[in-house]
Amino acid sequence: MNIDLHCHSTISDGLLKPDEVARLARNKGVDVWALTDHDEVSGLALARATAQEIGLTFVDGVEISITWANKTIHILGLHLDPTNAELCAGLAHTRSGRDRRAQQIADQLAAVGIPGAYDGALKYVANKSLIGRAHFARYIVELGVCPDVKTVFGKYLVEGKPGYVPHAWATLEDAVRWIRGAGGVAVIAHPGRYHFDLVQETAFIEQFIEAGGAGVEVITSAHSPAEWKYYEALAKKYQLKGSRGSDYHGPGESEAELGALPPLPAPLTPVWQDWF
């Protein structure tokens, strides 16, 4: 089966609505699909209904932002109950403060010659409570300052560059507890993006497992082929289940199309093993 367990819609920072992503996934040959918007589950009902209509197996998901050792890390929650009260309350708390952070991002960008970025970013936001860096990046491209979103993130909005404003997200323990409490599986999203050294990586994974985390995203567009092998070995070392997801955000902005990545390596236990 072609399984893609990581993608985004306009509910967070994707370009397509939940139903549009569902139809695209089906057209791309995906058999099992999860919508995992950032810190928000309000798009899942539409995604699920559309998936059922078109014969696509759907998995309820979310991508939770956490702060760990002054880094922003993302934890996927998969195969969960999106109506769980503690999960929903936790996500609402995590979303709070995004608007204040966005104003600070805009102030930094104005200081380096990019005025009006807050109002500009809002043009790309479907859910104001989830305004984020991708929306600013699209506005910067619109202005012609950079040719594409990837270039924006090379010059702005990341640590050490103008427009980077850290935010205190959920804790690792909270995120995993919310996911497990909703009956889901907690998975480390695209670990290669966090630039851990070996000491940090070991400490994070051990803390993740102690909290109840069970999986790691091995095959994802943020990883190179060498990293696919590295995280396959890491999953085996720590007896973590493996996951696969494109991290699709929309046409022209994603490193991989929905369902287009290689399959999960056969030796790994997939996170979806007992779901179907």
Residue pairs with C-beta under 8 A, 6 or more apart in sequence:
1 31
1 32
2 29
2 30
2 31
2 32
2 259
3 30
3 31
3 32
3 33
3 244
3 259
3 264
3 270
3 272
4 25
4 30
4 32
4 33
4 34
4 244
4 245
4 246
4 248
4 258
4 259
4 261
5 32
5 33
5 34
5 36
5 59
5 61
5 76
5 78
5 187
5 243
5 244
5 245
5 271
5 272
6 34
6 36
6 61
6 63
6 76
6 189
6 217
6 220
6 243
6 245
6 246
6 247
6 248
7 14
7 21
7 25
7 33
7 34
7 35
7 36
7 245
7 246
7 247
7 248
7 249
7 258
8 14
8 21
8 35
8 36
8 37
8 38
8 63
8 247
8 248
8 249
8 250
9 16
9 17
9 18
9 20
9 21
9 35
9 37
9 43
9 47
10 16
10 17
10 18
10 43
10 126
10 127
11 18
11 37
11 40
11 42
11 43
11 126
11 127
11 130
12 37
12 38
12 39
12 40
12 63
12 127
12 130
12 132
13 38
13 130
13 132
13 133
13 134
13 135
13 249
14 21
14 37
14 248
14 249
14 250
15 249
15 250
15 251
15 253
16 24
16 250
16 251
17 43
17 46
17 126
18 35
18 43
18 44
18 46
18 47
18 50
19 46
19 47
19 49
19 50
21 35
21 47
21 248
21 258
22 33
22 35
22 47
22 50
22 51
22 54
22 56
22 58
23 50
23 54
24 258
25 33
25 56
25 258
25 259
26 33
26 51
26 54
26 55
26 56
28 257
28 258
28 259
28 260
29 259
30 56
30 258
30 259
31 56
31 57
32 56
32 57
32 58
32 59
32 272
32 276
33 51
33 56
33 57
33 58
33 59
33 258
34 58
34 59
34 60
34 61
34 78
34 245
35 43
35 44
35 47
35 58
35 60
35 61
36 61
36 62
36 63
36 76
36 77
36 78
36 245
37 43
37 62
37 63
37 130
38 62
38 63
38 64
38 65
38 74
38 130
38 132
39 62
39 63
39 64
39 65
39 91
39 94
39 95
39 130
40 62
40 91
40 95
40 127
40 129
40 130
41 60
41 62
41 82
41 87
41 88
41 91
42 127
44 60
44 61
44 82
45 82
47 58
48 58
48 60
50 56
51 57
51 58
52 58
57 276
59 78
59 79
59 272
59 275
60 78
60 79
60 80
60 81
60 82
60 184
61 76
61 77
61 78
61 79
61 80
61 184
62 76
62 77
62 80
62 82
62 87
62 91
62 179
63 74
63 75
63 76
63 77
63 189
64 74
64 75
64 76
64 77
64 90
64 91
64 94
64 169
64 170
64 175
64 178
64 179
65 72
65 73
65 74
65 94
65 167
65 169
65 170
66 72
66 73
66 74
66 75
66 169
66 170
66 171
66 172
66 174
66 175
67 73
67 166
67 167
67 168
67 169
67 170
67 171
68 171
68 172
68 204
68 207
69 200
69 203
69 204
70 166
71 194
72 166
72 167
72 169
73 172
73 188
73 189
73 194
73 204
74 189
74 190
75 172
75 175
75 176
75 179
75 186
75 187
75 188
75 189
75 213
76 186
76 187
76 188
76 189
76 215
76 217
76 243
76 245
77 87
77 175
77 178
77 179
77 182
77 184
77 185
77 186
77 187
78 184
78 185
78 187
78 215
78 243
78 271
79 183
79 184
79 185
79 271
79 272
79 275
80 87
80 179
80 182
80 183
80 184
80 185
81 87
81 182
81 183
81 184
82 88
82 182
84 178
84 181
84 182
84 183
86 177
86 178
86 181
86 182
87 178
87 179
87 181
87 182
90 170
90 174
90 175
90 178
91 178
93 170
94 169
94 170
95 129
95 130
96 129
97 167
97 168
98 129
98 130
98 131
98 132
98 167
99 128
99 129
99 131
101 165
101 167
102 118
102 121
102 131
102 132
102 136
103 118
104 165
105 117
105 118
105 133
105 136
105 157
105 163
105 164
105 165
106 116
106 117
106 118
106 121
106 136
108 162
108 163
108 164
108 165
109 115
109 117
109 136
109 140
109 156
109 162
109 163
110 116
110 117
111 162
112 156
112 162
112 163
114 140
114 143
114 145
114 156
117 136
117 139
117 140
117 163
120 136
120 139
120 142
120 143
121 131
121 135
121 136
121 138
121 139
122 128
122 131
122 135
123 139
124 134
124 135
124 138
124 139
125 131
125 135
133 153
133 157
133 163
134 149
134 249
134 253
136 152
136 156
136 157
136 163
137 149
137 152
137 153
137 156
137 157
138 149
140 146
140 152
140 156
141 147
141 148
141 149
141 152
145 152
146 152
146 155
146 156
148 252
148 253
149 253
155 161
155 162
156 162
156 163
156 164
157 163
157 164
158 164
159 166
170 178
172 204
172 207
172 208
172 211
173 211
175 186
176 186
176 208
176 211
176 212
176 213
177 211
177 212
179 185
179 186
180 186
180 212
185 214
185 215
185 241
185 271
186 208
186 211
186 212
186 213
186 214
186 215
187 213
187 214
187 215
187 216
187 217
187 241
187 243
187 271
188 205
188 208
188 213
188 215
188 216
188 217
188 240
189 217
189 220
189 245
189 247
190 217
190 220
190 222
190 223
190 247
191 201
191 216
191 217
191 231
191 234
192 222
192 223
192 224
192 227
192 230
192 231
193 222
196 204
201 234
205 216
205 234
205 238
205 240
209 238
209 240
213 240
214 240
214 241
214 271
215 235
215 240
215 241
215 242
215 243
215 271
216 231
216 234
216 235
216 238
216 240
216 241
216 242
216 243
217 231
217 242
217 243
217 244
217 245
218 228
218 231
218 232
218 235
218 242
218 243
218 244
218 264
218 265
218 268
219 228
219 242
219 243
219 244
219 245
219 261
219 262
219 263
219 264
219 265
220 244
220 245
220 246
220 247
220 261
221 246
221 247
221 248
221 254
221 255
221 256
221 261
222 247
222 255
223 231
228 262
228 265
232 242
232 265
232 267
232 268
234 240
235 241
235 242
235 268
236 267
236 268
241 268
241 269
241 270
241 271
241 273
242 264
242 265
242 268
242 269
242 270
242 271
243 264
243 270
243 271
244 261
244 263
244 264
244 270
246 254
246 255
246 256
246 257
246 258
246 259
246 260
246 261
247 254
247 255
247 256
248 254
248 256
248 257
248 258
264 270
